[in-house]
Amino acid sequence: MFRKKPKKEPYNKEEQKPVIRSSICTGEKVAGFKDLRTGKFTEVMLIRNDKDMEEFLEKYDIPAEELKKEW
């Protein structure tokens, strides 16, 4: 089974930062973007495994070291 390469999508790097939100209780991880002015988090996708993480990073052209984790 072949997985389609995700289409690259832009995000506003001057107003948003990529973030992984992780639940302390359940361990559930959600990828999204945090508005730098308001702090509002916009959920993009659920991260269930390493492939989901790779897909998120590739889709938005984010270097792994730039991704921050929040609890």
C-alpha positions as CSV (number, residue, x, y, z in Angstrom):
1,M,0.0,0.0,0.0
2,F,1.4,3.4,-1.0
3,R,0.9,6.5,1.0
4,K,0.4,9.6,-0.9
5,K,2.9,12.4,-0.2
6,P,1.1,15.2,1.6
7,K,0.7,18.4,-0.3
8,K,2.9,21.1,1.3
9,E,0.7,23.8,3.0
10,P,2.0,27.1,4.2
11,Y,1.4,28.6,7.7
12,N,2.2,32.1,8.8
13,K,5.6,31.7,10.4
14,E,5.6,35.3,11.7
15,E,2.3,34.9,13.5
16,Q,2.2,31.1,14.4
17,K,4.5,28.5,15.7
18,P,4.1,24.7,15.3
19,V,3.3,22.9,18.5
20,I,2.5,19.3,19.7
21,R,0.0,19.3,22.5
22,S,0.4,16.2,24.7
23,S,-2.1,15.2,27.4
24,I,-0.4,14.4,30.7
25,C,-3.2,12.0,31.7
26,T,-3.9,10.1,28.4
27,G,-0.7,10.7,26.4
28,E,-2.8,11.8,23.4
29,K,-0.8,14.0,21.1
30,V,-2.3,16.7,18.8
31,A,-0.3,18.7,16.2
32,G,-1.3,22.3,15.4
33,F,-0.3,25.9,15.5
34,K,-0.2,28.4,18.3
35,D,-0.9,32.1,17.6
36,L,2.0,34.1,18.9
37,R,-0.1,37.1,19.8
38,T,-3.2,35.5,21.4
39,G,-1.9,32.1,22.4
40,K,-4.8,30.4,20.7
41,F,-4.1,26.8,19.6
42,T,-5.5,25.6,16.3
43,E,-5.6,21.8,16.0
44,V,-4.5,20.3,12.7
45,M,-4.2,16.5,13.3
46,L,-4.1,13.7,15.8
47,I,-0.6,12.2,16.2
48,R,-1.0,8.4,16.7
49,N,2.5,7.3,15.6
50,D,5.8,8.3,14.0
51,K,4.3,8.2,10.5
52,D,1.7,10.8,11.6
53,M,4.4,13.0,13.0
54,E,6.5,12.7,9.8
55,E,3.4,13.6,7.7
56,F,2.7,16.7,9.8
57,L,6.4,17.9,9.6
58,E,6.5,17.2,5.8
59,K,3.1,18.7,5.0
60,Y,4.0,22.0,6.6
61,D,7.7,21.9,5.9
62,I,8.7,22.1,9.5
63,P,12.2,21.0,10.7
64,A,11.8,18.6,13.6
65,E,14.0,20.7,15.9
66,E,11.6,23.7,15.4
67,L,8.6,21.7,16.8
68,K,7.8,22.4,20.5
69,K,5.8,20.2,22.9
70,E,3.3,21.6,25.3
71,W,1.4,19.9,28.1
